[in-house]
Amino acid sequence: MEMSVVFPFAVALFGLYNTAVVDWELTKPGSRVCPKCAYTRMVLGTVLAAWGAYEGVRRLGA
């Protein structure tokens, strides 16, 4: 499998991982994470994951 196909899936996994970590940080008792900043990071991680998945599937089928 070529790197041009693997890379978007790696980006998608990183985006999902980042979103999960931020969600975990928000739900910890006594968390000092700014909710507005955390939600922004979660949205960006989700968009990154969606783009990676879309691009990976598109390149896989091309």
Backbone as CSV, one residue per row, in Angstrom:
resi,resn,N_x,N_y,N_z,CA_x,CA_y,CA_z,C_x,C_y,C_z
1,MET,0.848,-1.172,0.000,0.000,0.000,0.000,0.900,1.243,0.000
2,GLU,0.551,2.198,-0.815,1.367,3.405,-0.965,1.165,4.359,0.209
3,MET,2.184,5.177,0.437,2.118,6.159,1.516,1.019,7.187,1.276
4,SER,0.729,7.484,0.011,-0.315,8.472,-0.290,-1.696,7.965,0.114
5,VAL,-1.836,6.663,0.312,-3.099,6.091,0.772,-3.091,5.944,2.294
6,VAL,-1.952,5.563,2.842,-1.844,5.336,4.285,-1.905,6.646,5.062
7,PHE,-1.272,7.689,4.553,-1.180,8.956,5.277,-2.534,9.546,5.666
8,PRO,-3.521,9.634,4.762,-4.816,10.191,5.182,-5.480,9.402,6.309
9,PHE,-5.336,8.083,6.300,-5.908,7.285,7.384,-5.172,7.548,8.698
10,ALA,-3.861,7.753,8.625,-3.101,8.106,9.826,-3.551,9.462,10.365
11,VAL,-3.809,10.398,9.477,-4.317,11.714,9.882,-5.681,11.567,10.551
12,ALA,-6.534,10.711,9.992,-7.856,10.489,10.575,-7.747,9.896,11.977
13,LEU,-6.868,8.931,12.148,-6.683,8.334,13.469,-6.132,9.346,14.466
14,PHE,-5.206,10.184,14.037,-4.679,11.219,14.919,-5.776,12.194,15.328
15,GLY,-6.621,12.592,14.385,-7.714,13.503,14.695,-8.675,12.912,15.712
16,LEU,-9.006,11.624,15.560,-9.884,10.964,16.521,-9.223,10.842,17.883
17,TYR,-7.936,10.501,17.893,-7.192,10.396,19.151,-7.170,11.745,19.873
18,ASN,-6.880,12.806,19.147,-6.827,14.134,19.725,-8.182,14.520,20.327
19,THR,-9.261,14.237,19.615,-10.603,14.555,20.101,-10.910,13.761,21.372
20,ALA,-10.526,12.499,21.403,-10.778,11.675,22.591,-9.990,12.174,23.798
21,VAL,-8.749,12.583,23.588,-7.934,13.089,24.689,-8.518,14.385,25.239
22,VAL,-8.944,15.276,24.373,-9.531,16.544,24.818,-10.822,16.276,25.583
23,ASP,-11.636,15.348,25.097,-12.866,14.995,25.799,-12.548,14.439,27.183
24,TRP,-11.535,13.597,27.276,-11.119,13.046,28.563,-10.644,14.154,29.500
25,GLU,-9.880,15.104,28.976,-9.408,16.217,29.797,-10.578,17.036,30.341
26,LEU,-11.610,17.224,29.535,-12.773,17.999,29.969,-13.566,17.304,31.068
27,THR,-13.631,15.993,31.028,-14.465,15.257,31.976,-13.741,14.896,33.268
28,LYS,-12.436,15.168,33.357,-11.713,14.892,34.599,-12.232,15.806,35.706
29,PRO,-12.371,15.287,36.921,-12.764,16.156,38.030,-11.683,17.205,38.301
30,GLY,-12.078,18.432,38.489,-11.123,19.504,38.767,-10.317,19.927,37.553
31,SER,-10.841,19.683,36.374,-10.128,20.035,35.153,-9.995,21.554,35.033
32,ARG,-8.806,21.995,34.628,-8.562,23.424,34.463,-8.470,23.813,32.995
33,VAL,-9.006,22.956,32.143,-8.987,23.201,30.703,-10.096,24.194,30.350
34,CYS,-9.752,25.181,29.541,-10.729,26.157,29.076,-11.716,25.448,28.136
35,PRO,-13.007,25.422,28.487,-13.979,24.698,27.644,-14.047,25.222,26.212
36,LYS,-13.979,26.531,26.036,-14.053,27.085,24.680,-12.877,26.601,23.837
37,CYS,-11.688,26.609,24.419,-10.496,26.134,23.700,-10.600,24.630,23.419
38,ALA,-11.091,23.888,24.410,-11.204,22.439,24.250,-12.201,22.086,23.157
39,TYR,-13.339,22.767,23.138,-14.330,22.487,22.101,-13.797,22.843,20.711
40,THR,-13.017,23.908,20.626,-12.407,24.275,19.348,-11.448,23.176,18.897
41,ARG,-10.644,22.660,19.820,-9.719,21.571,19.488,-10.472,20.316,19.073
42,MET,-11.608,20.061,19.725,-12.393,18.884,19.370,-12.996,19.020,17.977
43,VAL,-13.485,20.197,17.647,-14.055,20.421,16.315,-12.967,20.275,15.251
44,LEU,-11.811,20.873,15.492,-10.718,20.761,14.524,-10.260,19.312,14.371
45,GLY,-10.199,18.574,15.473,-9.824,17.159,15.399,-10.835,16.346,14.619
46,THR,-12.108,16.645,14.801,-13.160,15.935,14.078,-13.107,16.249,12.586
47,VAL,-12.889,17.511,12.256,-12.768,17.896,10.842,-11.553,17.219,10.217
48,LEU,-10.446,17.188,10.944,-9.242,16.529,10.455,-9.496,15.042,10.230
49,ALA,-10.198,14.405,11.160,-10.509,12.981,11.017,-11.428,12.735,9.823
50,ALA,-12.425,13.596,9.657,-13.346,13.432,8.529,-12.616,13.615,7.205
51,TRP,-11.747,14.625,7.127,-10.996,14.838,5.892,-10.088,13.638,5.607
52,GLY,-9.389,13.161,6.631,-8.487,12.026,6.436,-9.218,10.788,5.959
53,ALA,-10.369,10.515,6.564,-11.146,9.343,6.153,-11.655,9.502,4.721
54,TYR,-12.177,10.683,4.414,-12.679,10.931,3.058,-11.557,10.798,2.029
55,GLU,-10.447,11.443,2.300,-9.334,11.419,1.349,-8.747,10.023,1.205
56,GLY,-8.659,9.294,2.317,-8.143,7.929,2.248,-9.029,7.020,1.414
57,VAL,-10.326,7.111,1.622,-11.261,6.288,0.835,-11.227,6.710,-0.617
58,ARG,-11.140,8.014,-0.867,-11.082,8.494,-2.259,-9.833,7.979,-2.960
59,ARG,-8.693,8.039,-2.276,-7.441,7.556,-2.897,-7.404,6.035,-3.021
60,LEU,-8.055,5.363,-2.100,-8.097,3.909,-2.154,-8.895,3.425,-3.361
61,GLY,-9.974,4.164,-3.685,-10.817,3.780,-4.808,-10.330,4.288,-6.142
62,ALA,-9.357,5.198,-6.137,-8.887,5.796,-7.403,-8.002,4.874,-8.185
